Amino acid sequence: MRFVIFGAGAVGSVIGSHLAKAGAQVLLVGDPPHVEKIQQAGLKLGGKYGEFVTRPPACSSLTDWQYQPDDVICLAVKTYDTPVALEQLQTKVPPETPIFCLQNTVTNEELVAKHFTRVYGVALHLGARFIFPGEVSHLGGNTLVIGRYPQGQDSVADEAVSSLSKAGLQAMLAEEILSYKWAKLCVNLLNSPLAILGLSGEEALNNPQVRPFLAEVLEEARQVLAKAEVPLKTLPGINPSPRWSPPCVAPTLLPGPRRTGRCGCIPRCGRISSVGGGGPKPAT
């Protein structure tokens, strides 16, 4: 199995870097400045999980990508770029090529399934930052929940989970991947208020005014999805609070200079209920 990271930005480069370090076959497909730097000096990864340089093959043009029958595509572009990416992929790989959606939101898998027959969702609990061309940072979190879309598992998913686990990532199989992706979407709703307030997740978690507000954001999302009968399953690493936070107090902007730094961690507040039996299975 060769992992073709299509859209090697922050998340794709972090995952590709770990895979390359573990000896997996990897090809990065990304923007020219990033690719050129990787070709010249390798891909530098820093952050919570150490600092190292790998030298995976990289290209910025489809003509430089020599398709192999064992290629699996790790789609890591932004959701608004997915339609264009699919147009490009259709000219390069057959429709039975496995496509793993390393993306937030819950619409990418449906889009991909219109053109490819083997589609896999990936719920990411992984913070990544693009520093500059040739360098990325793994901020924290290393969990990937993987399942066949719309549900189920197969040998391809199992092999991918095995390779990712050998690379030091906490990869797990799930029968109902969309339940985990919906739960991740709820957590991502916190990004906007954190950006407005200029707080990191850790700062918000420890702020007695902001934390209950974020809890109410999550609760509103949970209620909306419950009305729509959308099941949620809590992501590994997100521990729901044993009891509710106090009633929401309108948060006030903290004094002092506005902080724009983000640590990338996800605040563990509010409650996203786990629906259904069982959870994802760790790789064996």
URSUL-V399173 format. One record per helix or strand of 2 or more residues. SS is the DSSP state (@ for helix, = for strand). FROM is the first residue (numbers start at 0). LEN is the number of residues. Records with the same first field share a line. If there is no record, write none. Layout:
SS->FROM-LEN  FROM-LEN
This chain:
=->1-5  24-5  42-5  51-3  56-3  70-5  98-3  118-14  134-14  169-4  280-2
@->9-12  31-10  61-3  78-12  107-6  154-12  176-12  189-8  200-5  209-18
